[in-house]
């Protein structure tokens, strides 16, 4: 998913850390260049909506 508002490596680390800390998340790749987060997760444990909420809590906007 696209993540609006990221402008530096610190932003990437904040978003990645927030997603990685979620139960059910298997793999996270956050790209500053593409302003995108690619997340592999267990759909029985978490959801896209919960991942988006975690991103919003860090101050960035998932699109």
Secondary structure as GFF3:
##gff-version 3
##sequence-region A 1 63
A	DSSP	beta_strand	3	4	.	.	.	ID=ss1
A	DSSP	alpha_helix	9	20	.	.	.	ID=ss2
A	DSSP	beta_strand	25	31	.	.	.	ID=ss3
A	DSSP	beta_strand	36	41	.	.	.	ID=ss4
A	DSSP	alpha_helix	48	57	.	.	.	ID=ss5
A	DSSP	beta_strand	61	62	.	.	.	ID=ss6
###
